Amino acid sequence: MDDRIGKLINAFESNGWVYKGPVDISDWWFTEIFQLSSTWRPVNTNLYLTLLTDPQLLNKKVVWAVGISSSIPGNPGFDFVAKLTLNEISKTSLSEIVNKVNKVVLR
């Protein structure tokens, strides 16, 4: 796993989420989906981190971004709660992103 994705998961784990593991599903537009579950109210709310592939390099399955959602996305045009490129994960305040997601998902 890319260190930046690990840092994002750690940021969620520090703010009311527990990492459950990968979801057993695959498609051409992502490499993996990781499931997290809330420990804050409402407890056991699901959160999904979808590792999106670069649309210009589909044959190589290169991850370029992470889509964050409260349900498993069904298509590449899915409306994520938040989406971050791997470079943004390194440059962005992850606590701000987690707080934004928590306000939307844990209402």
Summary of the structure (lengths in Angstrom):
residues: 107
radius of gyration: 13.0
end to end distance: 30.2
largest distance: 40.8
contacts: 298
relative contact order: 0.21
helix: 30%
strand: 33%
